[in-house]
Amino acid sequence: MQAKAREVYVPPVLQDLRAGTAELHIALEKRLPFFSDTLDSNAFLRLMQAYYGFYRPLESALLDSGVIPVDFDLAPRLKVPTLFNDLRAQGLSVEAIARLPLCQALPVIDSNAACLGVTYVLEGATLGGQILRREIASRLSLNADNGAAFLDIYGAATGRRWRAFIEYLGSRSLDASEREAVVAAARTTFSCFERWLESREVLA
């Protein structure tokens, strides 16, 4: 008799996030130029400048929000220091980085749920960076040592840290309205990010 496949439990909030963000995620992914024939070192630098211009104010907003769950350690998951070091490695001065435009249209972070929705998008992007890392290393000879550490920010721990975040998210006791707030924040993060990248003229 064939063994029945073990059913994997997917927490309701993760089901809601997957359903609620899939379309936005796919749409943005199609426009990101990492696999474009026109992506060269200069275009990659412009793209990472745009990423910095979004991540820096967004991470600041998260830290200043006062709604990070008390049992969630955000500090090890911050990406801006690595982006800063990548830009330096690619030749930008500290002064030039300080002058980079910063996104003003950010998701509203006014609850634990909103905080988790934003973080879900940022952590998911980190997971996806593993595929991009290989492409950029092959195409531009950039890696964690010379300007592309952002794409491999957790290194060998990437999968483990994603699973830890998902397990944390699934362990939260969230009612229907809180789950809606998580999804709304995630959707807004995708939308704000795409509009920002579009305004910086770095999308394919």
Backbone torsions as a table, in degrees:
resi	resn	phi	psi	omega
1	MET	NA	133.7	-178.1
2	GLN	-72.7	132.6	179.4
3	ALA	-67.7	138.8	178.6
4	LYS	-76.2	132.6	179.9
5	ALA	-61.9	136.3	179.9
6	ARG	-69.7	127.3	178.5
7	GLU	-77.2	130.5	179.7
8	VAL	-92.4	125.8	-179.7
9	TYR	-74.9	127.3	176.2
10	VAL	-113.7	116.3	-178.2
11	PRO	-56.9	146.9	-179.2
12	PRO	-53.8	-39.6	-177.8
13	VAL	-64.7	-34.8	179.1
14	LEU	-73.6	-37.2	174.3
15	GLN	-59.0	-45.5	-179.4
16	ASP	-63.6	-41.2	-179.7
17	LEU	-64.9	-44.8	-179.7
18	ARG	-61.8	-45.1	-179.4
19	ALA	-68.7	-39.2	-173.6
20	GLY	-79.0	-19.8	-176.1
21	THR	-115.5	-8.1	-173.3
22	ALA	-54.5	-47.8	-176.7
23	GLU	-63.2	-44.3	179.7
24	LEU	-65.8	-40.5	-179.4
25	HIS	-62.1	-47.9	-178.9
26	ILE	-64.0	-41.7	-178.7
27	ALA	-62.4	-43.4	179.9
28	LEU	-68.5	-42.7	-178.7
29	GLU	-56.9	-39.0	-179.5
30	LYS	-65.6	-25.7	-175.9
31	ARG	-95.9	-13.6	178.1
32	LEU	-69.4	135.0	-169.1
33	PRO	-90.8	16.8	-175.5
34	PHE	-58.5	-30.8	-178.7
35	PHE	-105.9	11.9	-179.1
36	SER	-75.6	144.1	177.8
37	ASP	-64.5	-20.8	-176.4
38	THR	-89.9	-2.0	-178.4
39	LEU	-76.8	111.4	174.0
40	ASP	-118.6	-171.9	-176.5
41	SER	-61.5	-39.4	179.3
42	ASN	-66.9	-42.9	179.3
43	ALA	-65.4	-37.6	178.1
44	PHE	-65.5	-40.0	177.5
45	LEU	-62.3	-44.0	178.3
46	ARG	-62.3	-38.5	179.2
47	LEU	-64.6	-44.2	-179.7
48	MET	-69.3	-30.3	173.2
49	GLN	-64.0	-40.7	178.9
50	ALA	-66.9	-40.5	176.3
51	TYR	-59.4	-45.3	179.2
52	TYR	-60.0	-40.2	-179.1
53	GLY	-66.0	-18.3	175.8
54	PHE	-97.8	-47.3	-175.7
55	TYR	-65.6	-38.4	-176.3
56	ARG	-61.6	-53.3	178.7
57	PRO	-67.9	-31.7	-178.7
58	LEU	-69.6	-44.3	177.9
59	GLU	-65.7	-36.4	175.5
60	SER	-61.9	-41.7	179.3
61	ALA	-63.8	-39.9	176.7
62	LEU	-61.2	-48.6	-177.0
63	LEU	-65.1	-33.4	-177.8
64	ASP	-88.2	-4.7	-170.9
65	SER	-70.8	-29.2	-176.5
66	GLY	73.8	9.8	-177.7
67	VAL	-122.1	15.7	173.7
68	ILE	-67.3	127.6	178.7
69	PRO	-52.4	137.5	-173.4
70	VAL	-62.6	-24.4	-178.5
71	ASP	-98.9	14.0	179.4
72	PHE	-114.0	123.9	-178.7
73	ASP	-95.4	101.1	-177.6
74	LEU	-79.3	-30.9	-171.1
75	ALA	-50.1	-46.5	-178.4
76	PRO	-69.6	-9.1	-177.0
77	ARG	-103.8	4.9	179.4
78	LEU	-73.4	137.3	-173.1
79	LYS	-104.7	-18.7	-172.4
80	VAL	-59.8	-43.0	178.7
81	PRO	-57.2	-38.6	179.2
82	THR	-70.0	-41.8	176.2
83	LEU	-60.3	-42.2	178.5
84	PHE	-58.9	-48.2	-179.1
85	ASN	-64.3	-36.2	176.3
86	ASP	-62.5	-44.3	180.0
87	LEU	-64.1	-38.0	176.2
88	ARG	-64.2	-43.2	-179.0
89	ALA	-64.3	-27.3	179.2
90	GLN	-89.3	6.2	170.1
91	GLY	108.4	-1.5	179.6
92	LEU	-80.1	140.7	176.1
93	SER	-79.8	163.2	176.4
94	VAL	-58.1	-40.2	-179.3
95	GLU	-65.5	-40.5	179.9
96	ALA	-65.3	-39.4	178.7
97	ILE	-65.6	-39.5	179.8
98	ALA	-64.0	-24.2	-178.7
99	ARG	-91.4	-4.1	-178.0
100	LEU	-61.9	140.6	176.7
101	PRO	-62.1	143.1	179.4
102	LEU	-117.9	140.1	-179.7
103	CYS	-66.0	134.3	178.2
104	GLN	-102.7	-23.2	-177.9
105	ALA	-92.7	92.0	-174.2
106	LEU	-115.1	160.7	174.3
107	PRO	-61.8	148.4	174.6
108	VAL	-79.7	125.7	-179.0
109	ILE	-114.4	91.2	-171.6
110	ASP	-124.2	13.2	-179.2
111	SER	-161.3	163.4	172.7
112	ASN	-53.8	-43.0	-177.3
113	ALA	-61.4	-44.2	179.6
114	ALA	-63.9	-41.6	177.5
115	CYS	-57.1	-44.7	-178.4
116	LEU	-69.8	-34.6	177.5
117	GLY	-64.7	-43.4	177.1
118	VAL	-63.8	-45.8	-177.3
119	THR	-64.6	-34.1	176.8
120	TYR	-56.9	-43.4	-179.6
121	VAL	-67.8	-44.5	-178.7
122	LEU	-65.5	-40.0	179.1
123	GLU	-71.1	-36.1	176.5
124	GLY	-63.8	-37.5	177.4
125	ALA	-64.6	-35.9	178.2
126	THR	-65.6	-40.6	176.7
127	LEU	-61.6	-45.3	-179.7
128	GLY	-65.9	-20.9	-179.7
129	GLY	-61.2	-22.0	-179.1
130	GLN	-62.2	-38.5	178.0
131	ILE	-70.7	-42.7	-179.2
132	LEU	-65.8	-36.0	-179.8
133	ARG	-55.5	-46.1	-178.5
134	ARG	-66.1	-39.1	179.6
135	GLU	-64.6	-45.4	-177.6
136	ILE	-70.3	-35.6	176.3
137	ALA	-63.4	-42.3	-178.8
138	SER	-70.8	-44.0	-173.3
139	ARG	-80.5	-44.2	-171.5
140	LEU	-113.5	-0.9	-177.6
141	SER	57.6	34.9	176.2
142	LEU	-107.5	138.0	180.0
143	ASN	-144.2	-165.7	-175.7
144	ALA	-64.5	-17.2	-176.7
145	ASP	-94.7	-16.5	-173.9
146	ASN	-135.0	27.1	171.5
147	GLY	128.6	4.2	179.6
148	ALA	-131.4	31.6	178.9
149	ALA	-64.6	-27.7	-179.6
150	PHE	-57.1	-32.1	-177.9
151	LEU	-79.8	-8.3	-180.0
152	ASP	-138.5	43.6	-166.9
153	ILE	-64.1	-31.9	178.1
154	TYR	-100.9	-2.1	178.4
155	GLY	56.2	-134.6	-177.3
156	ALA	-66.0	-14.7	-178.6
157	ALA	-88.6	3.0	-173.3
158	THR	-55.0	-53.9	-178.5
159	GLY	-62.1	-42.4	-179.5
160	ARG	-63.4	-40.6	-177.6
161	ARG	-72.5	-32.9	174.7
162	TRP	-64.0	-47.3	179.7
163	ARG	-61.4	-38.6	179.4
164	ALA	-63.6	-39.9	178.5
165	PHE	-66.6	-44.5	-179.5
166	ILE	-63.3	-40.2	177.5
167	GLU	-64.2	-40.2	177.4
168	TYR	-62.6	-47.6	-179.7
169	LEU	-58.5	-43.5	-179.1
170	GLY	-69.7	-22.1	-178.9
171	SER	-82.2	-12.7	-178.9
172	ARG	-72.3	140.2	177.3
173	SER	-88.5	97.5	-175.1
174	LEU	-116.4	130.6	175.0
175	ASP	-84.8	179.0	-174.0
176	ALA	-59.6	-41.0	-178.6
177	SER	-68.8	-34.5	177.7
178	GLU	-70.0	-38.7	176.8
179	ARG	-63.8	-38.1	176.4
180	GLU	-61.7	-38.9	-179.9
181	ALA	-68.1	-36.9	176.2
182	VAL	-61.2	-48.4	-177.9
183	VAL	-65.9	-41.7	-179.7
184	ALA	-60.7	-42.0	179.8
185	ALA	-67.1	-39.0	178.1
186	ALA	-64.9	-44.8	178.9
187	ARG	-61.4	-43.5	-180.0
188	THR	-64.1	-37.0	178.7
189	THR	-62.4	-46.0	176.5
190	PHE	-58.6	-47.1	-176.8
191	SER	-64.2	-45.7	-179.9
192	CYS	-62.5	-41.0	-178.4
193	PHE	-65.2	-45.3	-179.6
194	GLU	-64.1	-43.0	178.9
195	ARG	-62.6	-39.0	179.6
196	TRP	-65.6	-47.8	179.4
197	LEU	-62.2	-36.7	177.1
198	GLU	-63.7	-42.6	-179.8
199	SER	-66.0	-26.6	177.5
200	ARG	-87.9	-0.7	175.8
201	GLU	57.6	46.7	179.5
202	VAL	-117.1	0.2	-179.7
203	LEU	-87.2	153.7	178.3
204	ALA	-74.0	NA	NA
